């Protein structure tokens, strides 16, 4: 069950982050607030179901960081350093794309300047990020089955002749 929810939460993360990276109308401070609230609800649900150690919450980390990126100030060099240290699960390309798409929804917010985005790129140029903007929402985690050893010893097993397993020898 924990593996199923880890996969489900990864898909939620990938589809939501991809929409954020493709739609200018959702890259705003208020969307960041709404995303962070919804993610905290998912994390709380996981905790309530005692699945906080399933790895499902960790799959949401890029989305959490994108929501925080939308909420942070984006003006000074100190803001750029804070963004670079915070957004470790996002690639440079994703950070720059979100900053380029950022759209103020009221008069108190301002667009992100080109100089600020270049400053971010300069800070992140030593990263070896993959050149991939969108997440693969079809990615599948391997299914792990726990090993439960049998109490039956191999020398107590009798193989019927009708199975035609003459090539097996007891050692």
C-alpha positions as CSV (number, residue, x, y, z in Angstrom):
1,X,0.0,0.0,0.0
2,X,2.9,2.4,0.8
3,X,4.5,1.7,-2.6
4,X,1.2,2.5,-4.3
5,X,0.8,5.8,-2.5
6,X,4.4,6.7,-3.3
7,X,3.7,6.2,-7.0
8,X,0.4,8.1,-6.7
9,X,2.1,11.0,-5.0
10,X,4.9,11.1,-7.6
11,X,2.3,11.3,-10.3
12,X,0.5,14.2,-8.5
13,X,3.9,15.9,-8.2
14,X,4.8,15.4,-11.9
15,X,1.5,16.4,-13.4
16,X,1.1,19.5,-11.1
17,X,4.7,20.7,-11.6
18,X,4.5,20.2,-15.4
19,X,1.3,22.3,-15.5
20,X,3.1,24.9,-13.4
21,X,6.0,24.9,-15.9
22,X,3.7,25.2,-19.0
23,X,1.0,27.7,-17.8
24,X,1.7,31.3,-17.2
25,X,-1.7,31.9,-15.6
26,X,-0.8,29.7,-12.6
27,X,2.7,31.0,-11.8
28,X,1.8,33.5,-9.1
29,X,2.2,34.1,-5.4
30,X,-1.4,33.0,-4.6
31,X,-0.9,29.7,-6.5
32,X,2.2,29.1,-4.4
33,X,0.1,29.6,-1.3
34,X,-2.6,27.3,-2.5
35,X,-0.2,24.6,-3.5
36,X,1.6,24.7,-0.2
37,X,-1.7,24.4,1.7
38,X,-2.8,21.4,-0.5
39,X,0.6,19.7,-0.1
40,X,0.4,20.1,3.7
41,X,-3.0,18.5,3.6
42,X,-1.5,15.5,1.7
43,X,1.4,15.3,4.2
44,X,-1.1,15.5,7.1
45,X,-3.1,12.7,5.6
46,X,0.0,10.5,5.2
47,X,0.8,11.1,8.8
48,X,-2.7,10.3,9.9
49,X,-2.5,7.0,8.0
50,X,1.0,6.3,9.5
51,X,2.6,6.3,6.1
52,X,5.0,9.2,6.7
53,X,8.0,6.8,6.1
54,X,6.7,5.4,2.8
55,X,8.6,7.9,0.7
56,X,5.4,9.4,-0.7
57,X,6.0,12.8,0.9
58,X,9.6,12.9,-0.5
59,X,8.2,12.6,-4.0
60,X,6.5,15.9,-3.5
61,X,9.7,17.8,-2.8
62,X,10.1,19.4,-6.3
63,X,6.5,20.7,-6.0
64,X,7.0,22.0,-2.5
65,X,10.1,23.9,-3.7
66,X,8.2,25.3,-6.7
67,X,5.5,26.5,-4.4
68,X,8.1,28.1,-2.1
69,X,9.8,29.7,-5.1
70,X,6.5,31.3,-6.1
71,X,6.2,32.8,-2.6
72,X,9.7,34.1,-2.1
73,X,10.8,37.7,-2.7
74,X,12.6,38.0,-6.1
75,X,14.5,41.2,-6.0
76,X,17.9,41.3,-4.3
77,X,21.1,39.2,-4.7
78,X,20.3,37.8,-1.2
79,X,16.9,36.6,-2.5
80,X,18.8,34.9,-5.4
81,X,21.1,33.1,-3.0
82,X,18.1,32.0,-0.9
83,X,16.4,30.7,-4.0
84,X,19.5,28.8,-5.1
85,X,20.0,27.2,-1.7
86,X,16.3,26.3,-1.3
87,X,15.5,24.8,-4.7
88,X,17.8,21.8,-4.7
89,X,15.2,19.4,-6.2
90,X,14.4,21.6,-9.1
91,X,16.7,21.9,-12.1
92,X,18.2,25.2,-13.2
93,X,16.0,25.1,-16.3
94,X,12.8,24.6,-14.1
95,X,13.7,27.5,-11.7
96,X,14.4,29.9,-14.6
97,X,11.2,28.8,-16.4
98,X,9.0,29.4,-13.3
99,X,10.7,32.8,-12.8
100,X,10.1,33.8,-16.4
101,X,6.4,32.7,-16.2
102,X,5.8,34.4,-12.8
103,X,2.8,36.7,-13.2
104,X,1.8,39.2,-10.6
105,X,-1.9,39.1,-9.7
106,X,-2.1,42.4,-7.9
107,X,-0.4,45.8,-7.8
108,X,1.8,44.9,-4.8
109,X,3.7,42.3,-6.8
110,X,6.2,43.0,-9.6
111,X,7.4,40.9,-12.5
112,X,10.8,39.2,-12.0
113,X,13.5,41.2,-13.7
114,X,15.8,39.8,-16.4
115,X,18.8,40.8,-14.3
116,X,17.5,38.8,-11.3
117,X,17.0,35.7,-13.5
118,X,20.5,36.1,-14.9
119,X,21.9,36.3,-11.4
120,X,20.1,33.1,-10.6
121,X,21.6,31.4,-13.7
122,X,25.1,32.6,-12.7
123,X,24.6,31.1,-9.2
124,X,23.5,27.8,-10.6
125,X,25.8,27.4,-13.6
126,X,28.1,24.9,-11.7
127,X,25.2,22.5,-11.2
128,X,25.2,19.4,-13.4
129,X,21.4,19.3,-13.9
130,X,19.8,17.2,-16.6
131,X,18.6,19.2,-19.6
132,X,15.0,18.2,-19.0
133,X,12.3,20.7,-18.2
134,X,9.2,18.5,-17.6
135,X,9.0,15.5,-15.3
136,X,8.1,12.1,-16.7
137,X,4.7,11.4,-15.1
138,X,4.8,7.9,-16.5
139,X,7.9,7.1,-14.4
140,X,7.3,3.9,-12.4
141,X,9.1,3.0,-9.1
142,X,10.2,-0.6,-8.8
143,X,7.8,-2.7,-6.8
144,X,9.6,-4.3,-3.8
145,X,8.3,-7.5,-2.3
146,X,9.5,-8.3,1.2
147,X,11.4,-11.6,1.6
148,X,9.7,-13.9,4.2
149,X,11.8,-17.0,4.7
150,X,10.0,-20.3,4.9
151,X,10.3,-22.5,8.0
152,X,10.3,-25.6,5.8
153,X,13.7,-27.0,5.1
154,X,14.6,-28.0,1.6
155,X,15.6,-31.6,2.5
156,X,12.0,-32.3,3.8
157,X,10.4,-31.5,0.4
158,X,9.3,-34.5,-1.6
159,X,9.1,-33.9,-5.4
160,X,6.5,-36.2,-7.1
161,X,7.9,-38.1,-10.2
162,X,4.9,-36.8,-12.2
163,X,6.6,-33.4,-12.3
164,X,9.4,-34.8,-14.5
165,X,12.1,-32.9,-12.5
166,X,14.7,-35.7,-12.7
167,X,17.4,-33.2,-13.4
168,X,17.1,-31.8,-9.9
169,X,19.4,-33.6,-7.3
170,X,19.2,-33.4,-3.6
171,X,22.6,-32.4,-2.1
